[in-house]
Amino acid sequence: MPGLEKSSSAFLRQAANSPIDWWPWSEEAFEKARREDKPVLVDVGASWCHWCHVMDETTYSDPEIAEVINKEFVAIKVDRDEMPDLDRELQMAVQAISNESGWPLTVFMTPDRKVFFGGTYFPPKDVMGRPGMKKVLFYVLKLWKEQRDRVNEISEGLKRAIEEWKCQSIGLADYDSLEALMNQVASSYDLEYGGLGNSMKFPHPTVDEALLEHSFLTNDDLGRKYAVHTLKMMGRGGVFDQVGGGFHRYAIDRDWGTPHFEKLLIDNAELLRDLIEAYSLTHEEELLFLAEMTVGSVKTYFWKGESYYNSIDADSEGVEGGFYTWDYDELLRLLGENWAKVFVHRAKRVEGRVVLRRIGWRQEIAKATGVPEEVAIDELRKRIEKLREVRDDNRKLPFRDENEYSNAQCLMAYSLIDADFLFGGLRGYYEPVVNKVMNGRPGRTLTSGKEPLPEDLASCSLLLFKAFSARGDRRLLEAGIRLAQELEGLVESTNSSDNPNESPRSLVTKALTTSRIYQGLEPDQSWFKLMPFEPTFQAGLIGLGALVAKRAWAHVVVIDEGDGAFEALLRSAFLTYHPFKLIEPVGQAEEVPRSVREMARYAERKSKAFVCTGKSCSTPLYTPEALTRTLSMAR
């Protein structure tokens, strides 16, 4: 100990040569603090986090600050990707103290692991009204040495308040809570640029999906319009990589123009699913284009042979966004003036360089360049490919974290299965992950012996269900059910906040509900307990809870009779929008599910599909068109 250079965490390894004696989160670290009667400083961050690197390179590299920390504190580094459950607990505590959350997270704890002070980023010295770390350290030390009773009072009170808060429930997620979410979105929606609020913005895939679900349940298209507009505005902004595809973590401005440039696997997994869902409902060409580019980014930048990189850093060769930004003269030389305008429409600058931003879609591109509308997107693709070749051949790719965290890995493979039915040729990019899950119980990572978190088991279970629906191998279904059974009784121990990624509780309830329906059993509405968060922060759980409360799931049975029509029916089942559908392919020699067995027995000996909702099923459907029509109306 500490020995950070041998850590499985890239974030901890990067701190191995720090002047501060960082420890990993461990009993040994807290024992040292107890033995020496010292407060504990915990720094929570991630390898992809730009401001975490800034704080390491400035605050924690300051000799005076390092000397004070080494002498007076026990310092611990935590990788929030490796320990998201701990991160959620610490974020909650710090937000209660300072009304701040995010990364880097700076936490001060007692040796018995109770939080008594904290914040986020602290510069070395006071800057623009923000206290410097030197001032913070001396304040904490004075509190620790001279007002220990006050420290104990704060820490005990905070722990008690959080425990009481976590035990609260504001009811069950149902249709009324979906209406409340819709009302909240309507009151804070940015009509010009999409998204929520009018300042810094994160993508919120679960909110988009809940809006689509609201439109599905009500036949009111306002939710659909909100979701689609947001996706388009993000896709035209700097938060989307206009050259390589895929989304950066978030934007620091209202119009999605200036991102922090880190890319996370889990963000792109959820946003790819979001785009595919929106496209399957609307068939809007721009959404398909964004989904295709996002798939391209996974293949080019995230795929590492048998699994995916967990994240891609924001900085390249010491420059924030250096891999992604451009010199304007370089764009002019490569594209010419008219096409350069397509990529720098109201563009922002970072470190003096242009953040690319697309002017619009087919009509706007044709007007700016003078090409006919019917070829505008083909011409756009040619310019994108030219920029990508120049960029990738001449710039150093940012650092990529190789850890295979099960939650993110399985969610990306899940989304790629859907994408495969749109684009084809993707089986080699998800099947190795499916095989890893099948060939051994997943842990915190796909191949580690560390115990999985509930969201890991849930995501892996959902991936196996999705793979079963694509391939019809019942071993996948049975393995998915076994993983879901491990989640029984864990729902109330999970957090329901989408922050902004889908919450553990939403994923767990989705896996349990899917497992129950595949087994012909009823979902348990008591799983859908909401915590005291705003509706938009529990959109994943609320959307699913509303569908279950309305019994609005669809069980689609597709039977192969060996006549060559099965694949088209299965593809139709995948590409028709329904917010909660479970597809069950049945091979020629397999037993037909009980729910449709009698009808199948007397139906024509042709490949066919049945759409079951509640306790009733459709008549046999022999064409993709009939299946699409019936499934899209199934409530």
Secondary structure as GFF3:
##gff-version 3
##sequence-region A 1 635
A	DSSP	three_ten_helix	4	6	.	.	.	ID=ss1
A	DSSP	alpha_helix	10	13	.	.	.	ID=ss2
A	DSSP	beta_strand	22	24	.	.	.	ID=ss3
A	DSSP	alpha_helix	27	36	.	.	.	ID=ss4
A	DSSP	beta_strand	40	45	.	.	.	ID=ss5
A	DSSP	alpha_helix	50	57	.	.	.	ID=ss6
A	DSSP	alpha_helix	63	72	.	.	.	ID=ss7
A	DSSP	beta_strand	74	79	.	.	.	ID=ss8
A	DSSP	alpha_helix	84	98	.	.	.	ID=ss9
A	DSSP	beta_strand	105	109	.	.	.	ID=ss10
A	DSSP	beta_strand	115	119	.	.	.	ID=ss11
A	DSSP	alpha_helix	133	146	.	.	.	ID=ss12
A	DSSP	alpha_helix	148	166	.	.	.	ID=ss13
A	DSSP	alpha_helix	175	188	.	.	.	ID=ss14
A	DSSP	alpha_helix	205	218	.	.	.	ID=ss15
A	DSSP	alpha_helix	222	236	.	.	.	ID=ss16
A	DSSP	beta_strand	250	251	.	.	.	ID=ss17
A	DSSP	beta_strand	259	260	.	.	.	ID=ss18
A	DSSP	beta_strand	263	264	.	.	.	ID=ss19
A	DSSP	alpha_helix	265	282	.	.	.	ID=ss20
A	DSSP	alpha_helix	285	297	.	.	.	ID=ss21
A	DSSP	pi_helix	298	302	.	.	.	ID=ss22
A	DSSP	beta_strand	311	312	.	.	.	ID=ss23
A	DSSP	beta_strand	315	316	.	.	.	ID=ss24
A	DSSP	beta_strand	319	320	.	.	.	ID=ss25
A	DSSP	alpha_helix	328	335	.	.	.	ID=ss26
A	DSSP	alpha_helix	337	343	.	.	.	ID=ss27
A	DSSP	beta_strand	349	350	.	.	.	ID=ss28
A	DSSP	beta_strand	353	354	.	.	.	ID=ss29
A	DSSP	alpha_helix	362	369	.	.	.	ID=ss30
A	DSSP	three_ten_helix	373	375	.	.	.	ID=ss31
A	DSSP	alpha_helix	376	394	.	.	.	ID=ss32
A	DSSP	beta_strand	400	401	.	.	.	ID=ss33
A	DSSP	alpha_helix	406	423	.	.	.	ID=ss34
A	DSSP	alpha_helix	427	438	.	.	.	ID=ss35
A	DSSP	alpha_helix	454	471	.	.	.	ID=ss36
A	DSSP	alpha_helix	474	485	.	.	.	ID=ss37
A	DSSP	three_ten_helix	491	493	.	.	.	ID=ss38
A	DSSP	alpha_helix	504	518	.	.	.	ID=ss39
A	DSSP	three_ten_helix	525	527	.	.	.	ID=ss40
A	DSSP	three_ten_helix	535	538	.	.	.	ID=ss41
A	DSSP	alpha_helix	539	549	.	.	.	ID=ss42
A	DSSP	beta_strand	554	559	.	.	.	ID=ss43
A	DSSP	alpha_helix	566	575	.	.	.	ID=ss44
A	DSSP	beta_strand	581	586	.	.	.	ID=ss45
A	DSSP	three_ten_helix	594	596	.	.	.	ID=ss46
A	DSSP	alpha_helix	597	602	.	.	.	ID=ss47
A	DSSP	beta_strand	608	613	.	.	.	ID=ss48
A	DSSP	beta_strand	616	617	.	.	.	ID=ss49
A	DSSP	alpha_helix	624	632	.	.	.	ID=ss50
###
